Amino acid sequence: MSLSDFEIFLDLIVESLRADAKSSGFSSPKAFEIRIRETINALGGFNGILLDHDVHPHVFPDICLDEIGIEVKFSEKDTWRSVANSVFESTRSASVNNIYVVFGKMGGEPDVKWARYEDCVMHVRTSHVPRFELEIGSSDAIFRKFGVSYAEFQQLDQHSKMEYVRTYARSRLKQGERLWWLESSADEDGHSLPIQARLYTSLSPPEKRKLRAEAVLLCPSVVKGGRTKDKYDDVVLYALTYRGVLCHQARDLFSAGSVAGRERGGNYIQRSLIDIQTEMRQAAFELEDALFVEYWGSSCPPSERITKWLELADAACSDWVPSANMFLQSR
């Protein structure tokens, strides 16, 4: 049977489910899926395929009918929008080539509708793993924004999928916003945001030096003139979104007397950065490349990051020359 035949079959399923929704309703997502399975069987099955009533919550899509699958969505609210599966589709059935969504909406006027999966996925939200969001009736399918079909996207490896996701996420950022989710895969060994938020003032001295070195390496705008607006914004965002550390006074990380040494007067930022050169070089070799892509705009090999930082800092600084004062013995 063709996809058009299956869509006619879906119309019959949804017609029956819609009547149930308006009369008795469905008490839960599981009850809704079981009723879909019962309806398929009552219609003689699709292409002769009958289903059991067991719900398999860890398989995508929820119902497999040879090469065609049905993803079941359910909401007790008056909305056709729902969180869908991980963009990595690690639990996808290998036999399924085409996926449809059957959505039961119990809020407002109860109703049931179906749509092609690729037509109703319209957003990616990022938690510990980026997940699609879908909406029945959406005219803004995300794969059109990606510039690839769903079938093409599904065949990509995890790294390639994340390139599309990051590009999409960056296109939605507002002024002063940064991505916090930078991973290229669902690898549990990758970086994750700490659960416990901490204040910068509660860190040990070595932790403070390490954080300051990482932040200024990624954010060379710190060396700009003292009256430059927003020059510490990226420092605050990095500390909070990547290290889970809240800095009340980011200026004090680089211009306070406590970090510039006992000498009074002169350029406090210059002295504070010279003091953490060792930690900056260590950060250059330890921080993941995705951070440099995010904050510098391009990838940079670890061995070249200090040289590149000096170029960026020289271009940003107006009252002293970082390359003439820093890392002199290691170049």
N, C-alpha and C positions, 0 to 999 in steps of 0.2 A: 504493500500500500504506500502511496505517496504522502508527502507532508500535507498536501491539500486534503487528502482523505482523512488524515489524522486530525486536522483542524475541524473537519465536519464532525468527527467523533468527539472532539473536545466540546463543541457546541452542545451536543446531546448531554454530555456529562454535566456541564455547567448549568444547563437548563434544569436538570433534576436537582442539583445542589442548591440552585437559587431558590427553588420552591421550598426545599428543606430549611434554608436560612431564614426565609420569611415566615415560615410556620413555627417550627420548634427551635430553630437555631442550632448552634454547635457550642458545646461547653468548653472545648479546649482544642489546641492545635492537633493533638493526637486523635481526638474524636473526629475532627474534620478530615484528617488524612485517611482514617479507617473508612469513613463514609465515601471518600473518593474511590478507594479500592473496591468497596462493595458495589458502587455504581458501575465501575468498569466491568466487574464480573456479571452484574445484572444485565448489561448490554451485550453479553457474550464475549467480553474480552476484546482487546485490540488485536486484530489479525489472529484471533484464536488464543491469545495469551491471557491466562487467568492469573490472578494474584492472590497471595495469602493475606491475612490481616495483620501480620507483624510489621510494626513500624521500626525502621532502621535509622536511628538519629545520626549516625556517623558516616552515612554514605551520601554523596552528591551525584545526581539529584535524588530526591526522596523515593521516586518510583521509576523503575527502569522497565521499558517495554522494547526489548531488542535494542535498536539503534536510537530510539527516541526516549527521552526522559521527562518526567514532570517534577518540578520543584514546588513544594507545597508551602504557601504562606498564609498566615492567619493573623488577624488583629481584632481585639475587642474594642478598639477605638474607631472613630470615624475617619479613617485614613487608608489610602491605598499604597502607603509607603512602608518599607520594611528593610531591616538589615539582612543582607544575603550572605553568601559564602565567602571564604577567604579568596583573595585574588590568585593565590597559588594553586587552589583547587587540588590539594594533596589527596583528598578522599574521593575524587571524581571517578565514576565508573568508566573503565576503559572502553566499554562497548558502546557508550552513548555518544552520538554525533550531533544530535539536535535536542535542545532543551526548551521546554515550555514552563510557564508559571501558572498555577491555578491558585487564586487568592480569595480567601474568604474574609469578608469584612463584616463584623458583627456590630460595630458602633454606628450610630445614626440610623440610616435605612439599611438593614442587612442586605448584603448582595454578594455575589460570587462572579468573578471575571477571570479570563485567561489572557495571556499575552506571550509572545516569543521572548525568551529570556534576554537575548541580545538587544531587543528593542526597548526593554524597560529598565535595564541597569543604567543609572544616571548619575552616580556619585561614588567616590571612594572615601570611606572614613578610616582613620588610623587609630587603632588602640595598640595592643601588644602585637597584633598582626593586622595589616590593612584588609578591610573587607569592603565588598561592593554594597551599595544600597540600590534598591530598585523601587520603582513606582509605576503601578499600572496606569496607563494613559499618558505617561511622560513622552514629550516630543523632543527630549534632549538627551538621547542615548550617548553614554560616555565613550563608546567605541568610535563614534564619529569624531569626538574631540581628540581621541588618541590618534586618529588617522589610520586605523587598522580595523579589520573585521574581528568579530568575536572568535571566529574559527582560527584566524591568524594569531590572535593574542593567546589563545588557549595552547598553542603549540610552542610558545616561547619558553625559554628557561626562566628561572626565578629572577636572575639578575636583570634580564631584558625586560621582564614585566615591571620590575621596580623602576626602571628608567622611565617608562611611560607614566607610572603612578607619581613619581617625584616631579616630573615635568608638569603634570596636571595640577598637583598640589601647589607648586610654586606659582603657577598662573593665577591661583586664587588668593595668594598672600596679599595683605594690605601693607601699607607703609609701616615699617618698624617691626614686621612679623618675620619669624624664622621657622623653618621646618624643625620639628623635634625628632621625627621618626626618619632615620637615615639608612636603616639596614637594607641590604639587597636581597635578603632571604629570610626564611622563618627559622634560621639557625639559632638554637637556644644559647649557643656560646657567644653570640654577638652582644653588643652593648644594649642595655635596657635602662630606662630611667629609674633611679632608686625610689623605693616606696616611701622611705622616710625623708621628708624635706628637712633641711638643716639651715640654720643661720650661719652666715659667713663668720660672725664673731665667735661661734662655738667651735670652729675648726682649730686643730692644733697648728702651731707655727709651720711645720713642714707641709701640712695640707694647704695652708694659705699660700705658701710660696708656689706650690705645684699648680694650684688653681689660677693664680695670677699669671704664671708663665704660660699656661695653656690659653688663657683668655686673651692676653696681649699678642701672642703669636697668631691667633686666628683673627684678631681684631686690631690691626696696626693703626686704625684711626685714633687710638688712645694717644698717639704722639702729636695730634693736631693741637693748635693753639688753645689756650685755657678757656677762651670764650666761645669755642665752637659748640654749637647746639647739637645735642644727641650723640656726641662722640663716644659715650659710654653705653649706649643702648644695646649694642651687640654683645658687650661684655656681660651685662645683666642677663640677657636672653640665653647666652651660652651657659652661664653658671646655673641658671634655673632649669632650663630644658634638658641639658645634657648631664649635669652633675647633681641636680636636685638641691642646689644651694641658693638661698635668697640673700642678696647683697642690698642692704638698706642704702648705703652710701658708696656707690661704685667709684666715685672720685677718690675716696680714701685708699683704694687698693693700689693707687699709683702715685698720688700726689701728697699724701699725708707725711708728716715728719717721721712717723713711726716706720715707714717703708723706705724713706730716702736717706736715712742715716742721721747721725747727730749734728752734722753741719747744717747751719741755718743759712737761708738765702740761696740764690742760684736756681737752677732748674731741677725741681724735685722729681719730675717724671723721668728725666734723663738718668739721675742717680738711682732711682728705684729700679729701672730696667737693667742698668748695668749690674746691679746687685743680684739679679735672677737670671743672668745669661746661661748659667749651667742648666738650670731647670728648663729654660726655653729650648736649649739644644736637645735635651732629653725628650721634651714634648714633641719636638719636630720629628723624632724617630718613632714615637709611640702612638701618636694620635692617628686615627683611621683616616684614609684618604677622603672618604665621603664628607668629612668635616671641612676639608680645604676646598672641595668642590662647592660646598654650601656657602662658606664665608669668603673665599677668594674668587669664586666663580670658575675655577678650573682645577684639574688634578695637578699634583706636584710630587715628584719622588722625594722620599725622606732626606736624601743627601743634598737636595737642592733647596729645601724649604727655608733655611736661614738666609741664604743668598736672595731668594725671592722676597722674604720678609723685609730685608734691608731695602730692596728696591721699592716696595710698597710704602715702607715707613719714610724713606727719603722723599717720596712724592707727596706724602701727606703732611710732613713736618715743615714748619716755616721758620722756627727760631733756633734749630740746631740740626746737625746732620748725623742721623743714626749710624750710617755706614762708616763715618769717620771717627766714631766713638765706641762702637760695640763690636764684639766678636773679632777683635783685631788679631789675637794670637791664634785663632783657629781657622783662619782663611788662608 
